[in-house]
């Protein structure tokens, strides 16, 4: 039984999977693992910079450095990691779009957890200069950092479960 999401998404996934780049990725011996390596490297960079900022919001890290300082220093690296993750993820998805779109763990990750985590991340990024002006972060900043850590943990958990389906 197909859900509504699958009904309207399947033709798009079939089209995407039939593109020349998706076919090349899927049929190559090295392309899929290489793109997966790039995707995971970007993910490590992106989540690492997120976690560093969130830990500083929680009061963990170098005390002379405020959470706002950490955010500012890692901002460019955070976005480089994000762009790498998105590009790599899109290429990996396009290679096997029809299989991924029916995968419950993938759909949970893509349609629920990632949008929620991204919105929360943007919220935290915009509020960090306010919450993290001093070495002692406000309670709101601490809670926001903890919530962001938990959301990214949920995203990673869903991603790890994708091969199980």
PLY file of the C-alpha trace (Angstrom):
ply
format ascii 1.0
element vertex 165
property float x
property float y
property float z
element edge 164
property int vertex1
property int vertex2
end_header
0.00 0.00 0.00
1.44 3.35 -1.03
1.11 6.49 1.04
0.22 9.89 -0.38
3.88 10.91 -0.27
4.89 7.92 -2.33
2.08 8.50 -4.84
3.14 12.01 -5.80
6.88 11.53 -5.24
7.41 8.26 -7.13
7.29 9.76 -10.67
9.78 12.43 -9.59
12.02 9.76 -8.04
11.83 7.63 -11.18
12.78 10.63 -13.30
15.64 11.54 -10.99
16.94 7.98 -10.86
16.94 7.82 -14.69
19.18 10.89 -15.11
22.65 10.37 -16.53
24.41 11.28 -13.28
22.24 8.96 -11.16
22.79 6.10 -13.59
26.53 6.79 -13.57
26.66 6.80 -9.77
24.58 3.63 -9.49
26.51 1.63 -12.10
30.03 2.75 -11.26
32.15 0.62 -8.95
33.70 3.66 -7.26
31.27 6.60 -7.62
28.70 5.68 -4.95
31.29 4.89 -2.23
33.29 8.01 -3.13
30.22 10.26 -2.92
29.26 8.55 0.32
32.73 9.38 1.66
32.31 13.03 0.64
28.80 13.11 2.18
30.03 11.63 5.47
33.04 13.97 5.54
30.76 16.96 5.07
28.44 15.56 7.71
31.34 15.25 10.14
32.38 18.84 9.48
28.85 20.18 9.69
27.75 18.26 12.75
31.11 18.82 14.40
30.77 22.58 14.12
27.14 22.38 15.31
28.12 20.26 18.28
31.01 22.59 19.19
28.62 25.54 19.26
25.96 23.64 21.19
28.46 22.40 23.76
29.67 25.97 24.28
26.04 27.03 24.78
25.83 24.31 27.42
28.86 25.84 29.15
31.39 23.25 28.00
34.60 24.47 26.39
37.19 27.22 26.73
35.86 29.71 29.25
37.43 32.83 27.72
35.56 32.07 24.52
31.85 32.85 24.43
29.28 30.82 22.50
28.96 33.79 20.13
32.73 33.66 19.50
32.56 29.93 18.73
29.62 30.49 16.37
31.45 33.27 14.55
34.68 31.29 14.21
32.94 28.18 12.90
30.25 29.85 10.78
32.01 29.47 7.40
33.07 25.88 8.15
29.53 25.09 9.24
28.14 26.25 5.89
30.87 24.49 3.89
29.94 21.27 5.69
26.23 21.89 5.10
26.68 22.47 1.36
28.81 19.34 1.08
26.17 17.30 2.92
23.35 18.57 0.73
25.19 17.96 -2.54
26.42 14.51 -1.51
23.04 13.55 -0.10
21.25 14.63 -3.26
23.62 12.61 -5.44
23.29 9.52 -3.22
19.51 9.87 -3.17
19.27 10.34 -6.93
21.14 7.07 -7.55
18.51 5.04 -5.66
15.60 7.43 -5.29
12.80 4.87 -5.73
14.25 2.63 -3.02
14.93 5.48 -0.60
11.53 7.13 -0.92
9.73 4.02 0.36
12.18 3.52 3.24
10.48 4.56 6.53
13.75 5.57 8.22
14.76 7.70 5.24
11.34 9.37 5.07
11.40 10.09 8.80
14.86 11.61 8.43
14.09 13.63 5.31
10.53 14.83 5.90
10.34 15.23 9.66
13.68 15.31 11.43
15.83 17.31 9.00
13.34 20.18 8.50
12.76 20.40 12.24
16.49 20.26 13.03
17.35 22.80 10.32
14.73 25.26 11.52
15.93 24.85 15.09
19.57 25.23 13.94
18.81 28.52 12.17
16.95 29.69 15.29
19.92 28.78 17.51
22.39 30.40 15.08
20.46 33.67 15.10
20.00 33.71 18.89
23.53 32.62 19.87
24.96 36.17 19.68
22.32 37.17 22.26
22.53 34.10 24.51
26.28 33.73 24.26
27.53 37.27 24.82
29.32 36.26 28.00
31.11 33.10 29.08
28.05 32.17 31.14
25.22 31.26 28.75
21.62 32.02 29.66
19.26 29.19 30.57
17.42 29.67 27.29
20.71 29.22 25.43
21.56 26.09 27.38
18.16 24.55 26.66
18.38 25.51 22.98
21.83 23.92 22.68
20.62 20.73 24.34
17.53 20.55 22.10
19.71 21.00 19.00
22.06 18.23 20.12
19.10 15.90 20.67
17.56 16.76 17.28
20.81 16.00 15.44
21.14 12.77 17.41
17.65 11.82 16.17
18.62 12.65 12.56
21.78 10.54 12.78
19.85 7.68 14.40
17.32 7.69 11.57
20.15 7.77 9.02
21.85 4.79 10.64
18.57 2.86 10.44
18.15 3.40 6.67
20.02 0.21 5.67
17.81 -1.83 8.04
14.78 -1.40 5.76
0 1
1 2
2 3
3 4
4 5
5 6
6 7
7 8
8 9
9 10
10 11
11 12
12 13
13 14
14 15
15 16
16 17
17 18
18 19
19 20
20 21
21 22
22 23
23 24
24 25
25 26
26 27
27 28
28 29
29 30
30 31
31 32
32 33
33 34
34 35
35 36
36 37
37 38
38 39
39 40
40 41
41 42
42 43
43 44
44 45
45 46
46 47
47 48
48 49
49 50
50 51
51 52
52 53
53 54
54 55
55 56
56 57
57 58
58 59
59 60
60 61
61 62
62 63
63 64
64 65
65 66
66 67
67 68
68 69
69 70
70 71
71 72
72 73
73 74
74 75
75 76
76 77
77 78
78 79
79 80
80 81
81 82
82 83
83 84
84 85
85 86
86 87
87 88
88 89
89 90
90 91
91 92
92 93
93 94
94 95
95 96
96 97
97 98
98 99
99 100
100 101
101 102
102 103
103 104
104 105
105 106
106 107
107 108
108 109
109 110
110 111
111 112
112 113
113 114
114 115
115 116
116 117
117 118
118 119
119 120
120 121
121 122
122 123
123 124
124 125
125 126
126 127
127 128
128 129
129 130
130 131
131 132
132 133
133 134
134 135
135 136
136 137
137 138
138 139
139 140
140 141
141 142
142 143
143 144
144 145
145 146
146 147
147 148
148 149
149 150
150 151
151 152
152 153
153 154
154 155
155 156
156 157
157 158
158 159
159 160
160 161
161 162
162 163
163 164
